[in-house]
Amino acid sequence: MERQSEKQKKRTIAVLLCCIVMAAAGMTLYLFERQKESVPEYVFTYAENQTADYPTTLGALKFAELVEERSQGRIRILVQAEGVLGSEGDVIKQMRYGGIDFARVSLSQISEYVPEMNVLQLPYLYEDSGHMWRVLDGEIGERFLGYAGECDLVGLSWYDAGARNFYCSNRPVRTLQDMRGLRIRVQESEVMSEVIAALGAVPIQMPYDQVYEALERRHADGAENNWSSFEAMQHYEVARYFTVDEHARIPEMQICAEHTWEQLSEQDRQMILDCARESALYERELWSEHEKQAREKALHNQVQEIWLSPQEKEKFKAAIEPVYEKYREEYGDVIEEILSLSKS
């Protein structure tokens, strides 16, 4: 009886040990599978030159979140803000040669490679933001997204960048005559340089992150940008006169490097495109609120807001007519197509 009991104990212990080994093996396999699931198939970089709390940066983060969620973790996009990956011009170069996967850039930067893009940044082209979105959300906008392919990029969606206005450090601009001789910083864009020259001022092409110092040291008398950028980069500290003329609405484009796009399946491409366009709608909502807050903060910091009279604004429009004539020679049809979508 004692021998049988001893054998029974040994058998029970053996069964328990077997169960423990099997459970451990099962747990190991489970953890291995979970670890495989948590390692993404792709990890991409996204370049953004604005601050961490800026609408375009938050739009980029929303885009990355949507992509990771809908790919179930297979695709991860790391958003690098604050310009740590370089200026927008440098970012485009890196994207063309394999260094960066995604970015949000101003249309003016892409127009250096694709001249057709200059049409969308002509001054006083849109009567208001509604007019611009009727253009960009329609067939014309799709066509221009496609033009990004001419410089080895894939256009994904349009981001809002508000209306651009003039601001100066040493004197206000109330009339066209006040523009005479002012040294105005512009983006690295030929069309904007032509516009500034047509208004009687001197264009200075300069990277965005150098503007504060240029205004502070009087290397430039003024610049042109939207309320949000003006406030985010604290330009109100060195430029107290803000003239609201809304001379340009230059949209921004979310882009993907062509070499990155080619790695993806058709299903993943469509998913990323959907996420980009969803994030664009999110960014537009953020932009509207951010712009109001930026204006209020600037005015609170003793910035003087100046509105051009309707008569004076017409003088500005008349002065830049030669710029229009130059582009009408080649792009007259699309300019008329855009103007036809205005309410008036």
Secondary structure as the mmCIF struct_conf table of DSSP 4:
data_model
#
loop_
_struct_conf.conf_type_id
_struct_conf.id
_struct_conf.beg_label_comp_id
_struct_conf.beg_label_asym_id
_struct_conf.beg_label_seq_id
_struct_conf.end_label_comp_id
_struct_conf.end_label_asym_id
_struct_conf.end_label_seq_id
HELX_RH_AL_P HELX_RH_AL_P1 GLU A 2 SER A 38
BEND BEND1 VAL A 39 VAL A 39
BEND BEND2 GLU A 41 GLU A 41
STRN STRN1 TYR A 42 ALA A 47
BEND BEND3 GLN A 50 GLN A 50
TURN_TY1_P TURN_TY1_P1 ALA A 52 ASP A 53
BEND BEND4 TYR A 54 TYR A 54
HELX_RH_AL_P HELX_RH_AL_P2 PRO A 55 ARG A 70
TURN_TY1_P TURN_TY1_P2 SER A 71 GLY A 73
BEND BEND5 ARG A 74 ARG A 74
STRN STRN2 ILE A 75 GLN A 80
TURN_TY1_P TURN_TY1_P3 GLU A 82 LEU A 85
HELX_RH_AL_P HELX_RH_AL_P3 GLU A 88 ARG A 96
TURN_TY1_P TURN_TY1_P4 TYR A 97 GLY A 98
BEND BEND6 GLY A 99 GLY A 99
BEND BEND7 ASP A 101 ASP A 101
STRN STRN3 PHE A 102 SER A 106
HELX_RH_AL_P HELX_RH_AL_P4 LEU A 107 ILE A 110
TURN_TY1_P TURN_TY1_P5 SER A 111 TYR A 113
HELX_RH_3T_P HELX_RH_3T_P1 PRO A 115 GLN A 121
TURN_TY1_P TURN_TY1_P6 PRO A 123 TYR A 124
BEND BEND8 GLU A 127 ASP A 128
HELX_RH_AL_P HELX_RH_AL_P5 SER A 129 LEU A 136
TURN_TY1_P TURN_TY1_P7 ASP A 137 ASP A 137
BEND BEND9 GLY A 138 GLY A 138
HELX_RH_AL_P HELX_RH_AL_P6 GLU A 139 GLY A 146
HELX_RH_3T_P HELX_RH_3T_P2 TYR A 147 CYS A 151
TURN_TY1_P TURN_TY1_P8 ASP A 152 ASP A 152
STRN STRN4 LEU A 153 TYR A 159
STRN STRN5 ARG A 164 CYS A 168
BEND BEND10 SER A 169 ARG A 171
BEND BEND11 THR A 175 THR A 175
HELX_RH_3T_P HELX_RH_3T_P3 LEU A 176 MET A 179
TURN_TY1_P TURN_TY1_P9 ARG A 180 GLY A 181
STRN STRN6 ARG A 183 VAL A 186
BEND BEND12 GLU A 188 GLU A 188
HELX_RH_AL_P HELX_RH_AL_P7 GLU A 190 ALA A 198
TURN_TY1_P TURN_TY1_P10 LEU A 199 GLY A 200
STRN STRN7 VAL A 202 GLN A 205
HELX_RH_3T_P HELX_RH_3T_P4 TYR A 208 GLN A 210
HELX_RH_AL_P HELX_RH_AL_P8 VAL A 211 GLU A 216
TURN_TY1_P TURN_TY1_P11 ARG A 217 ARG A 218
BEND BEND13 HIS A 219 HIS A 219
BEND BEND14 ASP A 221 ASP A 221
STRN STRN8 GLY A 222 ASN A 225
HELX_RH_AL_P HELX_RH_AL_P9 TRP A 227 ALA A 232
TURN_TY1_P TURN_TY1_P12 MET A 233 GLN A 234
HELX_RH_3T_P HELX_RH_3T_P5 HIS A 235 GLU A 237
TURN_TY1_P TURN_TY1_P13 VAL A 238 VAL A 238
STRN STRN9 TYR A 241 ALA A 248
STRN STRN10 GLU A 252 ALA A 257
HELX_RH_AL_P HELX_RH_AL_P10 GLU A 258 TRP A 261
TURN_TY1_P TURN_TY1_P14 GLU A 262 GLN A 263
BEND BEND15 LEU A 264 LEU A 264
HELX_RH_AL_P HELX_RH_AL_P11 GLU A 266 HIS A 300
TURN_TY1_P TURN_TY1_P15 ASN A 301 GLN A 302
HELX_LH_PP_P HELX_LH_PP_P1 VAL A 303 VAL A 303
STRN STRN11 GLN A 304 TRP A 307
HELX_RH_AL_P HELX_RH_AL_P12 PRO A 310 ALA A 319
TURN_TY1_P TURN_TY1_P16 ILE A 320 ILE A 320
HELX_RH_AL_P HELX_RH_AL_P13 GLU A 321 LEU A 339
TURN_TY1_P TURN_TY1_P17 SER A 340 LEU A 341
BEND BEND16 SER A 342 SER A 342
#
